Amino acid sequence: MPQPVKVLRYQGNEIISSEAPEHDSEPFAAVDLGSNSFHLLVARYSQGQLKVIDRIREMVRLAAGLDAQDFLDESGQARALECLARFGERLRDIPPDRLRVVGTNTLRKAKNPAEFAGRAEALLGHEIDIISGVEEARLIYVGASRTMPAIDGDQLFIDIGGGSTELAAGRGIQPLILESLNMGCVAMSRRHFSGGEITTAGFANARKAARLELRPVVHHFRSQCWERVAGASGTIRAAGSALQELGISDEIITVAALEELISVMLARGHTDELKFSLISAERMPVFPGGIAILVEVMQALAIEKVAVSQGALREGILFDLIGRSSEEDARVRTVRAMEQRYHVDEEQADRVELTAVTLLEQVANSWRLGNPVFRQMLIWAARLHEIGLDIAHAHYNRHGAYLLEHSDMPGFNRNEQQLLAFIVSVHRRRLVNFKSSGALPTSWHERAMYLAVVLRLAVLFNRSRTYEFPDLLSLSASDHALKLSLSSGWLESNPLTLADLEQEQAYLKSVDYDLQLIMV
């Protein structure tokens, strides 16, 4: 039986654990925008389990819409948007904080994701999170491990998607090794089984390509003694169904069984002839490429057998959402791990966080920062604003921004990492306006500047690295204007801070922000 969700939360500088609520009548929803198919899952959480209310799957083949320059073409976008219009109707009554829409390999790879995302978000009524391959692997592990019988030993989950293959290993419900490989059933089938022709040469070339992609990561996984290996999502479920229908095995997948399946596929010669009652006809054009990947994964990692998991990415998204609503949040653990890895001065991070939150509460309404996500991002930026010091003091804000933008940060999506990186990059010295790289929602651009201004002031007031709050500190804001009120006596006693504030006025003026300093 699936285990109850454990809640991890901060208490001071410690992370403590408790149980999530056992029953919640309000549903959660996950949308998985995969490279091959789109999935919608609506479920309630009760007694440690997901109770599925609705499940919709549509074969979209988004990866097939990428042109030679990795732009999503109009026909591929049109197929996807038609599907999302139907999903949007089903999601109308789902509260925004109980819904997550995730984009995977094809949207990671596409050079015009913002063009598609803008149109898709209008239909769904919700923004799209484009996640990294490692984050996708983590969510797959969460979904698969929580929907299979509990074990305490080491386990490995394999997920072969349309555009990528994820390997996620861990112990119990804790993921430990996560890899995302740039090979999937859609691209592999298009490249080596063009027009649906299934040939010996096609399989030989596809398997060789898979071996080459696996080579750099084999050493992470091969030496383990797995108590359980399971496969998630379409390709592996379809493989299990085909083996069962052919009488080769009873859904337990082995290399020998897959070799028999490949022989059957070669004998039939074309994907149009691959007719299985338990597999949809839409799956068949990409089935050979998926099987080539699966058999090579098993051989490369010396896996004897693979069970079929019913849980995968979308179930992982739901459990992650449930955790966030119950104060269990993978992002909290990620921030804590980065603080430790980059030797953050935790007392200084506490001081800057407290000051930043105090200032934010005073301007949240005026600057439309009431959404809890902005408070969270400001807190995490405050805690991580000095990670670049572990590299060098000179330009440490830039070093920190680079780490935040390019690190694997479990729980965070691309938008959140880019927002954190921007805030940290401009928390000191010269301030520049935000320039979107196409990933951050347009509605966040101005708010990113607002959050940066708040963090700059919080850092400024904590330059002495002691708890010495200014008397009568208050901040008000309207558009690009701020009024900062301070005790004249306090400022006279702190001339360095006064000089910093006067310099800050000049920095803000250079980007059309007006900071008025009022002494009372």
PALO-453610 format. One record per residue (C-alpha): residue in three letters; x, y, z. Coordinates in steps of 0.05 Angstrom, whole numbers, padded with zeros to 5 digits, always signed. Example, Ala and Ser with C-alpha at 12.3 -4.5 7.8 and 13.67 -1.06 7.14 Angstrom:
// residues 2
ala+00246-00090+00156/ser+00273-00021+00143/
***
This chain:
// residues 520
met+00000+00000+00000/pro+00024+00071-00013/gln+00055+00105+00047/pro+00028+00168+00081/val+00061+00231+00058/lys+00114+00256+00106/val+00115+00331+00120/leu+00183+00365+00122/arg+00184+00437+00146/tyr+00230+00489+00178/gln+00231+00501+00252/gly+00287+00552+00262/asn+00346+00522+00225/glu+00321+00450+00231/ile+00277+00408+00186/ile+00225+00368+00225/ser+00177+00314+00202/ser+00104+00300+00214/glu+00045+00269+00178/ala+00005+00303+00123/pro-00071+00308+00134/glu-00103+00241+00125/his-00163+00265+00085/asp-00177+00323+00040/ser-00241+00328+00000/glu-00216+00380-00050/pro-00184+00349-00112/phe-00114+00360-00139/ala-00097+00360-00213/ala-00034+00347-00254/val-00022+00359-00328/asp+00038+00326-00360/leu+00056+00357-00427/gly+00099+00299-00452/ser+00137+00294-00517/asn+00092+00238-00542/ser+00026+00246-00504/phe-00009+00295-00458/his-00039+00269-00393/leu-00089+00300-00344/leu-00099+00268-00276/val-00149+00291-00224/ala-00149+00257-00156/arg-00165+00266-00082/tyr-00117+00249-00027/ser-00144+00205+00028/gln-00111+00159+00079/gly-00043+00165+00045/gln-00070+00147-00023/leu-00091+00181-00087/lys-00163+00168-00105/val-00168+00180-00180/ile-00229+00220-00202/asp-00212+00231-00274/arg-00157+00212-00323/ile-00149+00237-00394/arg-00094+00218-00443/glu-00085+00243-00514/met-00030+00225-00563/val-00004+00292-00587/arg+00067+00275-00609/leu+00093+00344-00592/ala+00165+00322-00607/ala+00145+00308-00679/gly+00129+00382-00685/leu+00202+00403-00674/asp+00234+00426-00739/ala+00308+00419-00756/gln+00324+00482-00716/asp+00284+00459-00655/phe+00227+00507-00665/leu+00156+00481-00652/asp+00120+00484-00718/glu+00049+00509-00726/ser+00019+00441-00739/gly+00051+00412-00676/gln+00027+00471-00635/ala-00043+00465-00665/arg-00048+00391-00644/ala-00026+00408-00574/leu-00073+00468-00567/glu-00133+00429-00589/cys-00119+00379-00534/leu-00107+00433-00482/ala-00173+00467-00499/arg-00207+00402-00477/phe-00164+00397-00415/gly-00179+00469-00398/glu-00254+00455-00394/arg-00241+00399-00344/leu-00195+00443-00301/arg-00240+00504-00294/asp-00261+00488-00223/ile-00193+00465-00196/pro-00163+00518-00149/pro-00097+00545-00177/asp-00057+00522-00116/arg-00080+00450-00128/leu-00061+00447-00201/arg+00007+00440-00234/val+00021+00438-00309/val+00089+00410-00326/gly+00127+00412-00392/thr+00182+00362-00405/asn+00235+00346-00457/thr+00205+00376-00520/leu+00190+00442-00485/arg+00259+00441-00453/lys+00289+00432-00522/ala+00245+00480-00562/lys+00273+00548-00579/asn+00205+00581-00579/pro+00172+00554-00515/ala+00144+00622-00495/glu+00104+00627-00559/phe+00070+00561-00546/ala+00065+00570-00471/gly+00028+00636-00477/arg-00026+00605-00521/ala-00030+00543-00478/glu-00036+00581-00413/ala-00094+00621-00441/leu-00131+00555-00453/leu-00113+00523-00387/gly-00120+00584-00344/his-00054+00565-00311/glu+00020+00576-00324/ile+00064+00520-00349/asp+00125+00497-00310/ile+00180+00473-00356/ile+00222+00428-00312/ser+00293+00401-00319/gly+00307+00329-00336/val+00332+00316-00266/glu+00269+00346-00236/glu+00228+00302-00282/ala+00266+00241-00257/arg+00254+00262-00184/leu+00179+00269-00195/ile+00178+00201-00230/tyr+00211+00170-00170/val+00161+00204-00123/gly+00102+00180-00164/ala+00126+00108-00175/ser+00153+00096-00104/arg+00089+00121-00071/thr+00042+00079-00114/met+00078+00013-00106/pro+00083-00031-00044/ala+00131-00002+00006/ile+00202-00029+00011/asp+00262-00005+00051/gly+00316-00026+00002/asp+00347+00003-00060/gln+00302+00011-00121/leu+00307+00037-00192/phe+00253+00066-00236/ile+00259+00072-00312/asp+00215+00119-00353/ile+00221+00120-00429/gly+00184+00181-00455/gly+00175+00210-00523/gly+00237+00255-00520/ser+00278+00231-00461/thr+00292+00172-00416/glu+00295+00181-00341/leu+00331+00136-00291/ala+00314+00149-00218/ala+00344+00108-00162/gly+00336+00113-00087/arg+00321+00079-00022/gly+00250+00074+00004/ile+00215+00139-00017/gln+00279+00180-00019/pro+00309+00191-00089/leu+00385+00190-00089/ile+00411+00184-00161/leu+00374+00220-00218/glu+00392+00221-00292/ser+00357+00245-00354/leu+00381+00219-00422/asn+00368+00253-00488/met+00335+00194-00522/gly+00261+00178-00527/cys+00214+00133-00566/val+00191+00188-00615/ala+00260+00211-00638/met+00288+00141-00638/ser+00231+00114-00680/arg+00233+00172-00729/arg+00307+00164-00739/his+00314+00089-00744/phe+00245+00064-00764/ser+00226+00116-00816/gly+00159+00106-00849/gly+00143+00050-00800/glu+00191+00000-00832/ile+00219-00048-00780/thr+00286-00077-00802/thr+00345-00113-00772/ala+00390-00054-00790/gly+00341-00006-00759/phe+00341-00043-00693/ala+00417-00051-00695/asn+00427+00024-00705/ala+00375+00044-00653/arg+00406-00002-00601/lys+00475+00025-00616/ala+00451+00096-00608/ala+00419+00078-00541/arg+00484+00045-00517/leu+00524+00107-00533/glu+00475+00152-00496/leu+00477+00105-00435/arg+00552+00099-00432/pro+00567+00162-00389/val+00517+00142-00334/val+00524+00066-00330/his+00574+00069-00272/his+00523+00105-00228/phe+00473+00048-00231/arg+00506-00017-00251/ser+00541-00035-00186/gln+00477-00030-00144/cys+00438-00091-00119/trp+00367-00070-00131/glu+00312-00097-00088/arg+00264-00073-00141/val+00268-00047-00213/ala+00204-00021-00244/gly+00185+00016-00307/ala+00136+00074-00312/ser+00095+00105-00368/gly+00075+00085-00438/thr+00132+00047-00470/ile+00144+00000-00412/arg+00070-00011-00398/ala+00060-00026-00472/ala+00119-00074-00471/gly+00089-00111-00412/ser+00022-00116-00447/ala+00052-00140-00512/leu+00092-00194-00477/gln+00030-00217-00440/glu-00012-00219-00503/leu+00041-00259-00541/gly+00046-00308-00483/ile+00120-00293-00474/ser+00115-00270-00401/asp+00063-00248-00351/glu+00080-00173-00351/ile+00149-00185-00320/ile+00199-00158-00370/thr+00266-00192-00382/val+00319-00182-00435/ala+00304-00251-00464/ala+00230-00234-00469/leu+00246-00169-00504/glu+00290-00205-00554/glu+00231-00250-00570/leu+00187-00189-00578/ile+00238-00157-00625/ser+00238-00221-00667/val+00162-00217-00673/met+00166-00144-00693/leu+00218-00159-00746/ala+00175-00215-00773/arg+00116-00168-00781/gly+00160-00117-00814/his+00119-00053-00805/thr+00087-00015-00748/asp+00020-00021-00784/glu+00024-00096-00772/leu+00037-00089-00698/lys-00034-00101-00675/phe-00042-00114-00600/ser-00110-00113-00567/leu-00082-00082-00503/ile-00041-00027-00538/ser-00071+00032-00575/ala-00057+00039-00650/glu-00030+00109-00635/arg+00027+00078-00595/met+00052+00033-00651/pro+00091+00084-00694/val+00137+00098-00635/phe+00138+00029-00604/pro+00201+00001-00638/gly+00244+00059-00616/gly+00220+00051-00544/ile+00235-00024-00544/ala+00305-00012-00571/ile+00318+00036-00513/leu+00288-00010-00460/val+00328-00072-00480/glu+00393-00032-00481/val+00379+00000-00413/met+00368-00069-00383/gln+00431-00098-00415/ala+00475-00038-00398/leu+00453-00037-00325/ala+00453-00114-00318/ile+00379-00114-00298/glu+00348-00183-00295/lys+00275-00163-00294/val+00231-00102-00294/ala+00162-00097-00262/val+00110-00048-00288/ser+00092+00011-00244/gln+00025+00046-00248/gly+00052+00110-00219/ala+00095+00158-00259/leu+00107+00232-00270/arg+00035+00257-00261/glu+00026+00218-00196/gly+00092+00248-00173/ile+00066+00318-00190/leu+00004+00305-00147/phe+00043+00279-00087/asp+00090+00339-00094/leu+00030+00386-00094/ile+00001+00351-00033/gly+00068+00359+00002/arg+00070+00434-00014/ser+00000+00445+00013/ser+00020+00407+00077/glu+00086+00445+00084/glu+00127+00388+00056/asp+00165+00421-00001/ala+00224+00393-00038/arg+00246+00465-00051/val+00257+00476+00023/arg+00304+00417+00025/thr+00340+00442-00038/val+00351+00511-00008/arg+00376+00480+00056/ala+00424+00435+00018/met+00451+00494-00022/glu+00462+00534+00041/gln+00505+00478+00068/arg+00541+00463+00003/tyr+00562+00535-00008/his+00576+00550+00066/val+00523+00604+00075/asp+00527+00646+00138/glu+00460+00623+00166/glu+00454+00678+00217/gln+00463+00731+00163/ala+00413+00694+00119/asp+00364+00696+00177/arg+00375+00771+00187/val+00366+00788+00113/glu+00305+00742+00108/leu+00271+00776+00168/thr+00285+00846+00141/ala+00262+00828+00071/val+00196+00798+00096/thr+00184+00859+00140/leu+00193+00905+00081/leu+00153+00861+00034/glu+00093+00861+00080/gln+00090+00937+00075/val+00091+00941-00001/ala+00058+00875-00021/asn-00010+00907-00037/ser+00018+00967-00074/trp+00065+00925-00116/arg+00017+00867-00126/leu+00062+00817-00090/gly+00007+00784-00050/asn+00014+00717-00084/pro+00050+00670-00035/val+00098+00648-00090/phe+00131+00717-00089/arg+00141+00715-00014/gln+00172+00646-00021/met+00219+00668-00076/leu+00241+00729-00036/ile+00255+00687+00025/trp+00296+00636-00015/ala+00333+00692-00050/ala+00350+00722+00018/arg+00376+00656+00043/leu+00418+00643-00019/his+00441+00713-00039/glu+00512+00700-00014/ile+00525+00631-00044/gly+00571+00663-00095/leu+00620+00681-00039/asp+00641+00608-00039/ile+00671+00621-00107/ala+00700+00692-00100/his+00682+00757-00066/ala+00690+00798-00130/his+00623+00797-00167/tyr+00596+00744-00120/asn+00526+00764-00138/arg+00539+00742-00210/his+00571+00677-00187/gly+00510+00663-00143/ala+00462+00678-00200/tyr+00499+00631-00246/leu+00495+00575-00194/leu+00420+00586-00185/glu+00405+00588-00259/his+00446+00527-00279/ser+00445+00480-00218/asp+00398+00421-00213/met+00350+00445-00159/pro+00299+00391-00141/gly+00229+00420-00134/phe+00242+00483-00173/asn+00219+00495-00244/arg+00255+00536-00297/asn+00215+00600-00283/glu+00230+00597-00208/gln+00304+00586-00219/gln+00309+00643-00268/leu+00271+00689-00221/leu+00317+00671-00163/ala+00378+00680-00207/phe+00356+00750-00228/ile+00340+00774-00158/val+00407+00749-00132/ser+00446+00777-00192/val+00423+00848-00178/his+00419+00848-00102/arg+00480+00895-00097/arg+00515+00950-00136/arg+00489+00970-00205/leu+00417+00951-00219/val+00394+00930-00289/asn+00324+00919-00315/phe+00301+00848-00323/lys+00310+00820-00393/ser+00270+00757-00406/ser+00302+00697-00439/gly+00234+00673-00459/ala+00222+00626-00400/leu+00195+00674-00347/pro+00121+00693-00352/thr+00111+00764-00376/ser+00068+00778-00314/trp+00129+00766-00271/his+00176+00816-00304/glu+00157+00877-00263/arg+00149+00837-00200/ala+00219+00810-00209/met+00245+00882-00205/tyr+00202+00896-00144/leu+00229+00835-00107/ala+00300+00854-00126/val+00290+00924-00096/val+00263+00895-00031/leu+00322+00847-00025/arg+00372+00903-00040/leu+00344+00944+00018/ala+00345+00884+00064/val+00418+00870+00048/leu+00436+00943+00056/phe+00406+00946+00126/asn+00445+00884+00147/arg+00514+00904+00123/ser+00540+00905+00194/arg+00517+00832+00201/thr+00484+00845+00269/tyr+00412+00851+00291/glu+00405+00927+00295/phe+00339+00945+00264/pro+00330+01018+00248/asp+00281+01057+00291/leu+00214+01071+00257/leu+00233+01034+00194/ser+00175+01037+00145/leu+00168+01031+00070/ser+00112+01051+00023/ala+00109+01043-00052/ser+00069+01063-00114/asp+00091+01039-00183/his+00165+01059-00188/ala+00165+01104-00127/leu+00185+01087-00056/lys+00184+01125+00009/leu+00230+01101+00064/ser+00219+01131+00132/leu+00274+01126+00185/ser+00291+01159+00251/ser+00338+01217+00241/gly+00373+01199+00305/trp+00386+01128+00281/leu+00414+01153+00215/glu+00460+01201+00251/ser+00487+01142+00291/asn+00496+01101+00227/pro+00530+01145+00176/leu+00553+01086+00133/thr+00481+01063+00124/leu+00461+01135+00106/ala+00516+01137+00053/asp+00493+01069+00026/leu+00421+01094+00022/glu+00443+01156-00017/gln+00481+01111-00065/glu+00420+01067-00071/gln+00379+01127-00092/ala+00426+01137-00150/tyr+00426+01063-00169/leu+00349+01061-00169/lys+00344+01126-00208/ser+00385+01096-00264/val+00329+01047-00277/asp+00273+01098-00266/tyr+00257+01082-00194/asp+00250+01139-00145/leu+00271+01126-00073/gln+00253+01182-00024/leu+00287+01181+00043/ile+00244+01212+00098/met+00276+01227+00166/val+00226+01231+00224/
***
